[in-house]
């Protein structure tokens, strides 16, 4: 791998970049025949498609914490260029097939990324924490079920956004 990537951070950033493209493609595929999707349906699309990309979910936390800062500026620029292009594609597709505004979609995407990054880590504890949760079951509730929790909170967020960021 060192022949192709200068560091493990560069390799992981490449995987995150691929994750953006995969997520954008999965969303486009899932809503291909959609029209007039409401906030609940948009939330489900986002939750279900991002849940289907475990490596991407796992990397979301690490991209902002370390990966982007641990590569050279040109590699960081490439990542940002491609991630923002995929983000823009997601916004455009959801704008075309839903009743949500661009502002609502962008806010929901921010929530999706934040929830997915955090919940993935919590839902997939390290072996040490998994053993601890077996020993102290009362603490194990934090190892929540990723997809159902993500669906619930994204639906709630999407519905709330349609009121707080009402279309003008």
C-alpha positions in Angstrom: 0.0 0.0 0.0 2.9 2.4 0.7 3.6 2.3 -3.0 0.3 4.0 -3.7 -0.3 6.1 -0.5 2.2 8.2 1.4 0.6 7.3 4.7 -2.2 5.4 6.3 -4.0 8.7 6.8 -3.9 9.2 3.0 -5.3 5.8 2.4 -8.2 6.3 5.0 -8.9 9.7 3.5 -9.2 8.0 0.1 -11.7 5.5 1.5 -13.7 8.4 3.0 -13.7 10.1 -0.4 -15.0 6.9 -2.0 -17.6 6.8 0.7 -18.9 10.2 -0.4 -19.2 9.0 -4.0 -20.9 5.8 -2.9 -23.4 7.6 -0.7 -24.3 10.1 -3.4 -24.8 7.2 -5.9 -26.9 5.2 -3.4 -29.2 8.2 -2.7 -29.6 8.9 -6.4 -30.4 5.3 -7.0 -32.9 5.0 -4.2 -34.9 8.2 -5.2 -34.5 7.7 -9.0 -38.3 7.5 -9.5 -39.2 9.7 -6.5 -41.3 12.8 -6.6 -42.7 15.0 -3.9 -40.9 13.2 -1.0 -41.8 14.6 2.4 -39.3 15.2 5.2 -39.9 11.7 6.7 -39.1 10.0 3.4 -36.0 12.1 2.8 -34.8 11.3 6.3 -35.3 7.6 5.7 -33.4 7.8 2.4 -30.5 9.5 4.2 -30.5 7.1 7.1 -30.8 3.9 5.1 -28.2 4.9 2.5 -25.6 6.0 4.9 -26.2 3.0 7.1 -25.4 0.8 4.1 -21.8 2.2 4.1 -20.2 1.1 7.4 -16.6 2.1 6.4 -17.8 5.6 5.5 -19.7 5.9 8.8 -16.7 4.7 10.7 -14.4 7.2 9.0 -16.7 10.3 9.4 -15.4 11.0 12.9 -11.8 10.5 11.9 -11.9 12.7 8.8 -12.4 15.9 10.7 -10.5 14.9 13.8 -7.3 13.9 12.1 -7.2 12.6 8.6 -7.7 15.9 6.7 -5.0 17.5 8.8 -2.5 14.7 8.6 -2.1 14.8 4.8 -0.4 17.3 2.6 -2.5 20.3 1.4 -3.0 19.0 -2.2 -4.4 15.7 -0.9 -6.6 17.6 1.5 -7.8 19.8 -1.4 -8.6 16.8 -3.5 -10.6 15.3 -0.7 -12.5 18.5 -0.1 -13.1 19.0 -3.8 -14.6 15.5 -4.3 -16.5 15.5 -1.0 -18.1 18.8 -1.7 -19.0 17.7 -5.3 -20.7 14.6 -3.9 -22.5 16.7 -1.3 -23.7 19.1 -4.0 -25.0 16.2 -6.0 -26.9 14.9 -3.0 -28.5 18.3 -2.4 -29.4 18.7 -6.0 -31.0 15.2 -6.2 -33.0 15.6 -3.0 -34.1 19.1 -4.1 -35.4 17.6 -7.3 -37.4 14.8 -5.7 -38.6 16.3 -2.4 -40.8 19.0 -1.0 -38.0 20.2 1.2 -36.1 23.4 0.5 -32.3 23.5 -0.2 -31.8 25.1 3.3 -33.8 22.3 4.9 -31.9 19.6 3.0 -28.5 21.1 3.8 -29.4 21.3 7.5 -30.6 17.7 7.4 -27.4 16.6 5.8 -25.4 18.3 8.5 -27.5 16.4 11.1 -27.1 13.1 9.2 -23.3 13.4 9.2 -23.1 14.4 12.8 -25.4 11.7 14.0 -23.9 9.0 11.8 -20.3 9.9 12.9 -21.2 9.8 16.6 -23.7 7.0 16.6 -21.5 4.7 14.6 -18.7 4.9 17.1 -21.1 4.4 20.1 -22.9 1.5 18.3 -19.7 -0.4 17.6 -17.8 -0.4 20.9 -14.2 -1.5 21.1 -13.7 -5.0 22.5 -12.8 -3.5 25.9 -16.0 -1.5 26.1 -18.1 -4.4 24.8 -16.7 -6.6 27.7 -17.3 -3.8 30.1 -20.9 -3.5 29.0 -21.4 -7.2 29.5 -20.0 -6.8 33.1 -22.2 -3.7 33.8 -25.3 -4.1 31.6 -26.7 -0.7 32.8 -23.9 1.0 30.9 -24.6 -1.0 27.7 -27.5 1.1 26.7 -25.1 3.5 25.1 -24.2 0.9 22.5 -27.4 1.7 20.7 -28.8 0.1 17.6 -27.4 2.4 14.9 -29.9 2.3 12.0 -33.1 2.5 14.0 -31.8 5.3 16.2 -30.5 7.2 13.2 -33.8 6.8 11.4 -35.8 8.1 14.4 -33.7 11.2 15.0 -33.3 12.1 11.3 -37.1 11.9 10.9 -37.6 14.1 13.9 -35.0 16.5 12.7 -36.5 16.7 9.2 -40.0 17.3 10.5 -38.6 20.0 12.8 -36.7 21.7 10.0 -39.8 22.0 7.9 -41.2 24.2 10.7 -38.1 26.1 11.8 -36.7 26.6 8.3 -40.1 27.1 6.6 -40.2 27.7 2.9 -40.6 31.4 2.1 
